[in-house]
């Protein structure tokens, strides 16, 4: 279908326009670019593409959501979009790099958006930790798991939710003992025990 080919070409073209932000205007341009990629991805997915195109488009959509949640973490509508995209991906492609990316971006997007408010609702950090733990267990060799677990432990710590923080930091050390985030978590745990 020529319309779908056009959408796929537009996604590829927009992905090629990615630049490093140097100003707020650049960030706004990146956000607009990602929004366009996500809208195109949703159109392609609604048209039921072949599995290879579907996976490529889901990856593009997930990456777009991940960037958008970093640029503007107030976009709560991204939570529903990332959940839908991740669930569809995991249903069709439960293993491999795309499944790992779906789980990572879903958890990161929730962290980016929900950290504003997590200090008043301990269930948020518990849920984020459960997502990160599931990702780490499924993709145990993925270097992003240590980063995600550590960030969630840090967030829980800043929110004064020490039980969740300790659990997340200990799990970070288990998962990433020789990695950067495992080392950082081990250092944090020593400080906490000293206190």
Secondary structure, 3 states (H helix, E strand, C coil): CHHHHHHHHHHHHHHHCCCCCCCHHHHHHHHHHHHHHHHHHHHHHHCCCCHHHHHHHHHHHHHHHHHHHHHCCCCCHHHHHHHHHHHHHHHHCCCCHHHHHHHHHHHHHHHHHHCCCCCCCHHHHHHHHHHHHHHHHHCCCCCHHHHHHHHHHHHHHHCCCHHHHHHHHHHHHHHCCCCHHHHHHHHHHHHHHHC
